Amino acid sequence: MKSLSSLLLFFAALSHAMAVPARQADARYVCTTDSDCVVVNHGNCCGATEVCALASATFTQSEICPAGNGEVSVCGFESIEACACRQGVCYGMHGGEVSSSPKEWAV
């Protein structure tokens, strides 16, 4: 019986060790309440691009205009009516639905 208990504990520990960690959010988007999230200008190669993030969020030139680094940039942005904290991350909302997610996730 002791061997069976040890074996079960081993498999439980093994399955826990093999668990895939959840995606860690960029600190600029981490929140605890809706009021933590505000509309900020992320910027892009075409000018302004709004995202929901912490008020203190800043972005590097390579994040603002990756096309300057040999990549392609898309002009325009999602319409954001409000920001909301969902599962610890700031999201843009439009019509009561999530309309945008953190840009660095490319989602």
Secondary structure per residue as TSV (DSSP state, phi and psi in degrees):
chain	resnum	aa	ss	phi	psi
A	1	M	-	360.0	-37.9
A	2	K	H	-63.7	-38.4
A	3	S	H	-64.1	-39.6
A	4	L	H	-65.1	-42.1
A	5	S	H	-62.8	-43.6
A	6	S	H	-63.2	-41.5
A	7	L	H	-64.3	-43.0
A	8	L	H	-63.6	-41.6
A	9	L	H	-63.9	-39.4
A	10	F	H	-61.1	-47.8
A	11	F	H	-66.0	-36.5
A	12	A	H	-63.6	-43.9
A	13	A	H	-66.2	-39.8
A	14	L	H	-64.4	-43.3
A	15	S	H	-66.6	-33.8
A	16	H	H	-69.4	-39.6
A	17	A	H	-68.4	-27.4
A	18	M	T	-90.5	-2.7
A	19	A	-	-62.4	139.1
A	20	V	-	-81.3	125.9
A	21	P	-	-68.1	149.6
A	22	A	-	-66.6	153.2
A	23	R	-	-61.4	128.8
A	24	Q	-	-87.0	127.7
A	25	A	-	-76.4	147.7
A	26	D	-	-58.7	134.8
A	27	A	G	-57.1	-24.5
A	28	R	G	-70.4	-13.3
A	29	Y	G	-114.6	-1.1
A	30	V	B	-75.5	132.6
A	31	C	-	-142.5	166.2
A	32	T	S	-120.4	-25.9
A	33	T	S	-139.0	163.0
A	34	D	G	-56.6	-35.0
A	35	S	G	-69.0	-13.7
A	36	D	G	-71.4	-23.9
A	37	C	E	-99.9	132.4
A	38	V	E	-136.2	161.0
A	39	V	E	-77.4	123.7
A	40	V	E	-126.8	159.2
A	41	N	E	-86.3	108.3
A	42	H	-	-75.8	-38.4
A	43	G	-	82.5	154.6
A	44	N	B	-153.5	-177.2
A	45	C	T	-61.9	-21.6
A	46	C	T	-92.2	-10.7
A	47	G	B	135.9	-124.1
A	48	A	-	-83.2	143.6
A	49	T	-	-143.8	121.9
A	50	E	E	-87.7	141.7
A	51	V	E	-141.3	161.8
A	52	C	E	-96.6	125.7
A	53	A	E	-157.4	-176.6
A	54	L	E	-68.5	149.8
A	55	A	T	-58.9	-29.1
A	56	S	T	-85.8	1.2
A	57	A	-	-63.7	132.8
A	58	T	-	-128.0	157.1
A	59	F	-	-131.2	143.5
A	60	T	-	-78.5	162.2
A	61	Q	H	-59.5	-36.8
A	62	S	H	-70.0	-25.5
A	63	E	H	-79.1	-34.2
A	64	I	H	-72.4	-44.0
A	65	C	-	-137.3	77.6
A	66	P	G	-63.3	-20.2
A	67	A	G	-61.5	-26.7
A	68	G	G	-68.2	-14.0
A	69	N	G	-106.4	23.5
A	70	G	T	85.1	9.2
A	71	E	-	-105.8	173.6
A	72	V	-	-100.1	142.6
A	73	S	-	-121.5	145.3
A	74	V	-	-104.2	131.4
A	75	C	-	-87.2	152.6
A	76	G	-	98.9	169.9
A	77	F	-	-154.7	164.9
A	78	E	-	-69.3	148.4
A	79	S	-	-79.7	121.2
A	80	I	-	-112.4	119.0
A	81	E	S	-91.1	-31.0
A	82	A	E	-159.2	165.7
A	83	C	E	-113.7	147.8
A	84	A	E	-140.8	148.3
A	85	C	E	-95.6	115.0
A	86	R	E	-124.2	120.0
A	87	Q	T	52.7	38.9
A	88	G	T	81.8	11.3
A	89	V	E	-132.6	141.2
A	90	C	E	-76.1	131.1
A	91	Y	E	-128.8	148.8
A	92	G	E	-82.6	143.0
A	93	M	E	-121.5	144.5
A	94	H	E	-147.3	123.4
A	95	G	T	63.2	29.7
A	96	G	T	79.0	1.9
A	97	E	E	-116.5	152.6
A	98	V	E	-64.9	125.5
A	99	S	E	-113.5	-16.5
A	100	S	E	-153.2	152.7
A	101	S	-	-128.2	168.0
A	102	P	-	-52.1	130.4
A	103	K	G	-58.6	-35.9
A	104	E	G	-67.2	-13.9
A	105	W	G	-84.0	-15.5
A	106	A	T	54.1	42.7
A	107	V	-	-107.4	360.0
